[in-house]
């Protein structure tokens, strides 16, 4: 494939190189192999079940050790809120309250989401804010017929000359309405939450990945709430931000796998999904990193429950990491015994859920030690998993690679060949779901930070179809942050309760119990 001088200049301006672009085009040409799931991870087969005693033990372990550790909360927060309001954008653009009744519009288009929105309008945290905006425009909201109320309400929320919610970062939208007219954002809730479990020695560090255009807004929000939160929690906050790097953008191609070009002849590059954030995570330095999405928060009433299970996951990490580091030091000893090797094999199999290769038994002691070191000397992630209640998205599976080695992975449905009956059945019968609830150990036994890019399965990327200016194109997403980007980490799955998973994917999710203040 030939690239012009201008193409190469454009590629290099994004800190990319021609070789990388050719590899990306190769993915489009050959396709990306489906993930081969061998079975769903279940309780006692890849997923750890907690008891009251183990919960108490791991919370106490974390509380005992946390002030000796550097803690960090990592929050992917770069998404705009437009997808939250997709059905409302459609409603505002299509519906004319003077020409059609609202009920007939809802029934004709089967818009259950709109019906729920209409019934719950007064419970949204921004209800009063919208009414104030309508009042400032001279609209007497209370005197309007119902169908005009709903239309004007949605229009005011979304119009770019009014509240413009759809173009705001999700983290800065009104999420929860407390007493005394205090409206909190998801950003604020993450700070309160971090004070409960991601703080040590009276300090909490948080890192948010955001869009560069929104940095001033996040900083202004922090300045506004900082004093109040620090007084309420007796914790000081160290907040940092980073952006998705241009070098993680991927080339878009036509359906014939030619570079997709803009009207001016330049190549179209697109952001490559949350897998791009591995570079951001790789630049951080902490003993324990908590990872949680920006929209997965709760009102204060439920925060202690959420914090408890974060502490549990961190306690499990500390216990397994301590033993891992001890064994890695043992493996460096020239006088390691066969009994010690057997103990390490048992630990790897039964505590780390790593299946040892059948070939291992044939190895000499030298190669056995090398094999065990390779299995142990990796980043560790402890992943909360909730019972599957039909939510779309990924889940925990045993995956078989091209050499028939099996490992625990978080797999998205898009990675699975749904035309293969056996693979589809395994997906359907999965008992648990990935809520993106991770606690990570990113340092090795010598105290140095791992280079996380060495533990990626680069074949676990995604190809998706999109449109630009009415033309079809194919886009490439890098291996997801908690999917292929962490494929070669030590992975522990732990069942956690559903209260830990409260995402806001659509605006109507704000009507659910964990986002509502009970009087």
C-alpha positions, 0 to 999 in steps of 0.5 A: 500500500502506497502512502504519500509524503503528506500521509507519512508526515500526518502519521508521524505528527501523531507519534505513530510510524508507518510500520504500526499503520501497516500492522493495523491495516493487516488486521483489517485485511486478515481479520482478528481471530475470535477468542476461544472460550473453553468454559465459563468461570464459575464459583470454585472454578475460577471465581473465588467465593467470599464468606463472612470470615474471609471478608472480615479477614481481608478487610482487616489485612488491608486496614492493617497494611494500607498506611504502609502502601501507596494507594491510587484510584484510576478512573477512566472518565473521558467519555462524553455523555451523548450516549446517555441521552440517545433516545432523548435526542431522537425524541427532541428531533422527531416529535412535534407536540402540536401534531401528535399525542405523546402516547401514540408516539411512544406506542408507535415507536415502542419507546419504553425508555421515553415512557420511563423518563416521562414518569420519573422526571421529578426524580432526576437530580437536575429536575429543578435546574431544568425548571429554572432554565425554562423559567428564564426563557419565559416558559410557564412549565406548570401550565403546559400540557403533559406532552409539551412538558416532556418535550420542553424538558428534554429540549432544555436538557440537550440544546447546545444553547441551554444546558447542553448535557449531551456534550458534557463529560459524563463525570460532571453531569448532575448525578445525585440530589441530596438534601439542602439542594446539593447536587453531586456529580459522579466526579464528586462521588468518586472523591467521597468513595476514595476517602473510604478505601483509597486513602492512606495517612489521611491522603487520597490520590486519584487519577482521571483520564479525560478529554483535554478539552474538559480539563478546565471544567474538571479543575473548576469543579474540584476547586469548587468542592475541595474544601467541603469534601476535605472537611467532611472526610478529614482527607486531603486529595491529590488529583491528577489528569491525563488524556488519551494519547494521539499515538494510540489512535488507529487508522480507519479504512474503507470497506475495501481496506483502503485508508479512509480519507477526509474531504481534504485528502488526509487520512482519518484516524480514530480514538481506539477505545479504552485499551488506549488507556493502558499507556496512561496506567503505565505511567503511574506509580503506586503499590495498589491501584483501584480501577473503576469507571466514572459512571459506577457510583452510588449515593452516600448511603451505600458507599460503606458497602461498596468500600468494604468490598474494595477493601476485600479485593485489596486485602486479597491482592496483598495476601497473594502478592506477599506470597508471590514475592516470597516465592520469587525470592525462593526461586532465585536461591541456588539451593531450592528444594523439590519440596519448595518447588512442589509448594510453589506449583500448588500455590500457582494452581490453587491460589492463582488459578493458573493451569500449569502446562502438561509439558511442565512435568518433562522439564528439568529443574532449571526449566521448571524454575524458569517457567515458575518465575515467568508465571509469578513475575507478572502484574496482578489484578483482583477482579470483582465479578457480579452475578449475571442479571442480563447486563450487556458486556463482558464476563469471566471465562477460561480461554484456550490459546493457540497452544491449548494453554488455558487462562482466566480472561475477561471476554467481551461478547464481540470477541466470541464467534456467535455463529459457533453453537458451542461458543454461543452456549458457553456465553449464554450459560455464564453465571457472572458479569464483569462490572469493571471493579479491579484492584491491581498490583503493578510492581514486581518483587523488587519494587519496580513498576512493570512495563504493562505493555509487555503483558498485552495480547495484541491479537485481542483487538476489535474491528467495528463498523462506523460511518463518517459523513454518510460513508461506511468505514471500518475502525480498529479498537485496541485490546480493551484495558481489562480485556486483551491489554491485561491478558498476561496478568495474574488474574483472580476473579472474586464474587462481589455483591450487585450493590458494587455495580451501579453504572449510568449507561442511560439517563434512566439509570439515575432513577434506580435505587442506588442513585436515589436519596431515600427520605 
